[in-house]
Amino acid sequence: MRRWLSYFGSAVLSLLLAIAVWIVALREENPRDWFAEPIIVNRVGLPENISIFGELINQVRIEIRAPKSRWRDLTARDFTAWLDLSGLSAGEYDVRVQVKPPGPDVQVLTVNPERVRVRIEARREKLVPVQVNIMDSPAFGYDWLTPVVSPTHVTAFGSTSQVEQVDVAAVDIYLRGARSNVERTLRLTPRNRAGEPVGLITLSPAEAEISVPIAQLPGYREAAVLVEPYGQPASGYAISGVAAEPKLVTLFGDPAVMSGISGYITVPVDINNARADVAERVPLRLPENVSALGTQSVNVLVTIRPISGAQTVRRRPVIQGLAPGLTYTLGIDYVNVFLTGPMPKLEELKPDAAPVILDLTGLGPGTHVVEPQVPTPEGVRVEGLTPQTVEVTIGAPATATPTVTPSKTPIAGDDSSPRRRTP
């Protein structure tokens, strides 16, 4: 009996060990873990006349078990998560989040959160007026008139408790110192009687076209500053631009006088013989009983620039870098140089300005084609040369002819005759 019990105990222990090994192997081949990506939660089955109050979670985390080979290929889009709201009426519910795996080899073990608190109310709609709020002012001397809005009313959709709070569909508009009508297409915001936004409301349409008329007040007028230079700049110079700061001035005074004022105020400035920019502070000349708001003078800048011109000069080439003892011969005597730049600089060019230089450095005897170099004064540019290259023939130094001295005929017994020494 004891032996039989011993055999039975050994068999049970072996079975338990085998099951344990199988479980371990199964877990190693099908590991469980929390999926790295959140899963998007959808809502299904909500009746058209029912609205959800408050914000619902739109994603959950899940713990799954899947084969090792599947883990690296899984994405959040492979799972489907939803809240089934079908058959629910107004009230509060704890709705379970349902998650469908992509296949039978993938198990969803845990969903976090498992349930979601949902508050459902009857859906309501309400027609509310569009309210335009002017947030700032037009330019001084102007005023805004009653805004024109289209549409004048919109429909607010949402749960009953939220829609009941909506008083208007408001829009804020900024005029930002406008001098003419302001027209905008702006998004509407549902607001209660205190002017506070009401959430979880849909407006239809969501935008409105707003037009705010801007009109000038009696006795006020804006006028542009017109700079009138008189005199002539120095020879070779011209006006390249005029500017005034401010560009516009607001005038006010007797309405009868203001009605006869044009849209410009002339500001004269003397530029006679000017060779540089003329900057002055010039007082405004206004009719009697008319004043300018904030300023009685303007800053005027007249930009003076040299007139650009062109000039052709002839230059005899200048040789540089010729090795000592060498001679040269040029194929031409002169090179024409075409210059452009400010007329005053061109008119003041000296005869040695813009020389034509032929650099013969490193060149030996023979015929060479050399491209001239022309350094110019600042502000003057070389547009071209003719010819563009110069042929130079370099000659070798002349070789001196040796002088031959007649030799003496040796005389017998003469000591001056060469002697051969025997070693």
Helices and strands as residue ranges (DSSP letters): H 2-29, E 32-34, E 39-44, E 50-53, E 59-65, H 68-71, G 76-78, E 80-84, E 91-100, E 107-112, E 115-134, E 142-144, E 148-150, E 153-159, H 160-163, E 168-173, E 182-187, E 189-191, E 202-204, E 207-212, E 214-216, E 220-230, E 237-245, E 248-253, H 255-258, E 264-270, E 278-283, E 290-292, E 297-306, E 308-315, E 318-320, E 327-330, E 335-342, H 343-347, E 357-359, E 366-370, E 381-386, E 390-395
